[in-house]
């Protein structure tokens, strides 16, 4: 929701994170899958 507010409403990341009560680190987090995880899943 914070990402949508930044993209669609033009809010700053800081303001969006404060509004939704999340940290900026949480906002910027990107999950990375390990190649080993994919092998195990198959």
C-alpha positions in Angstrom: 0.0 0.0 0.0 2.9 2.4 0.8 4.4 1.7 -2.7 1.1 2.5 -4.3 0.9 5.7 -2.4 4.4 6.7 -3.6 3.7 5.7 -7.2 0.1 7.0 -7.7 -0.1 9.9 -5.3 3.4 11.2 -5.4 4.1 10.9 -1.7 7.6 10.7 -0.6 8.8 7.3 0.7 9.3 8.8 4.2 5.8 10.2 4.3 4.2 6.9 3.0 6.2 4.8 5.5 5.1 7.1 8.4 1.4 7.0 7.2 1.4 3.2 7.1 3.7 2.8 10.1 6.4 0.7 8.5 10.1 1.3 8.4 11.9 2.5 5.3 13.9 -0.7 5.4 10.7 -2.7 5.1 9.6 -0.6 2.2 12.8 -1.1 0.3 13.2 -4.8 1.1 13.3 -7.1 -1.9 13.2 -10.9 -1.4 15.9 -12.8 -3.2 15.6 -16.5 -4.0 18.6 -18.6 -3.8 19.3 -21.0 -6.7 19.6 -23.8 -4.1 16.0 -23.0 -2.9 14.7 -23.5 -6.5 16.5 -26.8 -6.8 15.0 -28.0 -3.5 11.5 -26.8 -4.6 11.7 -28.9 -7.8 
